């Protein structure tokens, strides 16, 4: 199989649509992304309050949290309006990318703020991040299973 045949097969796969009974996977992804967008916005206000005397010191954290919130919102919108497999993949990748950024920013903030036990919080975040990665792998498995068994051509 040549490159163009493989590309055509991949494009055909990504253009397929999920059935209505598979809507829960999009709903869950959209709801989780909206929740974490709200958490990111709430964290921005907390960081503003923490660095109220020296805002330039918290500029990296604030900008990173704002980027996370925007990516979570965009991921939620793509998941809400998409029934095609490629939209689900884009939404899931943005969700995971935003989650990784969020946890790294919070870890950097905790370690730089002089909070005791920053290593403990960092390890807890790594465990939670591992859970999100396992969830993503499981979601991809569910998507492929839905494709094989319950998906109609788009």
N, C-alpha and C positions, 0 to 999 in steps of 0.2 A: 504494500500500500504506500503510495507516494504522499508527499506533503500535502498536496492540494486535495487528495481524497480524504486524508485524515482531517484536514481543516473543514471540509464540507460536512463530514460526519459530525464533528464537534459542533459546528454551527447548527446543524439539524437537531442535535441533542439540546442545545441551549434555547432553541426557539419553541420547544414543546411547552405545553401548559399543564398546570396541576388541575385536578378536578375540584369541585366545590367542597367535597368532604375532606380535602387536604388543606383547607383554609386555616386550620389551627396553627400550622407551622408558620405562616406569615403573621398571624395575629400575635402569637407568642413572641416572635422576633421583634415585631413593631412595638409591643408593649414593654418588653425588656429594654429596648433602645430608648424609648421615651422616659422610662424610669431613670436610666443612667444619665440621660441628658438633664433631667431635673436635678439629679445628684451633683452633676458637674456644675450647673448654675449655682446651686446652693454652696458648693465648695468655693466658687469664685467669690461669693459674698463673704464667706468665712475668711478667705485669704486677704480680701480687701480690709477687713477689720483687723486681722493679725498684723498686716504691714501698713496700717494707716499712717504711721509716722514716717515711713520710708518706702513708698510705693515702688521706686525703681528696683529695690532688692527683691520684690516679689513679682517682677514683670514676667520672668520666664514661666513661673508657676501659673500666673493669671492667664497669659496667652495660651499656654498648653491646655489648661482647663477649658478655655473658650473654644479652642480647636476641637477638643473632645466633645463638647456639647454640640457643636455644629455637625460633627461627623455622626454623632448618635441621632440627631434630628434627621439628617439626610438618610441615614440607614433606615430609620423608622418610616420615612415617607416612601422610600423605594419598596420596603416590605409591605406597606399598606396598599399600595397601588399596583403591585406586580403579581402576576400569576404565572409568569414565565420563569423557567429555571435560571436563566442568566441574571434576572433581577434578584432572585433569591441569593444566588452566589455573590453578586456584588454587595447586597445588603449584609450578608453574613460576614464577608471579608472586611467591610467597613466597621461592622460591629466589633469584630475581634481586634482589629487595628486600634480602634478607639479605646477598647478595654485595656489593651497593653499600655497605651500611652497614659491612660488614667492611673493605672496602678504604678507605673514608673514615676509619674509626677508626684503622686502621693508619697511614695517611698522616698524620693529625693527631698520632699518637704519635711517629712518626719525626721529624716536623718540630719538635715541642715538646721532644723529648728531647735536642736538640742534636747529633744524629748527623750527621756530615759527609755531604755528598752527598744531602741530603734531597730535592733537586729531582730527582736521578737516580732515586731510589726512587719518588718520586711519579709521574714519567713512566712508569716500568716498571709501576706499578700501574694507570695509566690505560690502557696498552696491554693489560694483562691483563683489565681491566674491559671494554675494547672487544671482546676475544675472547669474554668471557662474553655480552655483548649480541648479538654475531653468532651465537653458539651458540643463544641463546634464539630469535632470529629463524628460524634454521634448524630448531629443534625445532618451532616453530609451523608452519612450512612442511611438515614431515614429518607433523605431526598432521592438517593439512588434507588432505594427500595420502592419508593412511591413511583419513580420513573418506570421501573421494571414491571410493576404490578397494576398500578392504578392511574396512569397518566395517558391522556388522549393527545393525539397530535395537534399542534397549534395551527 
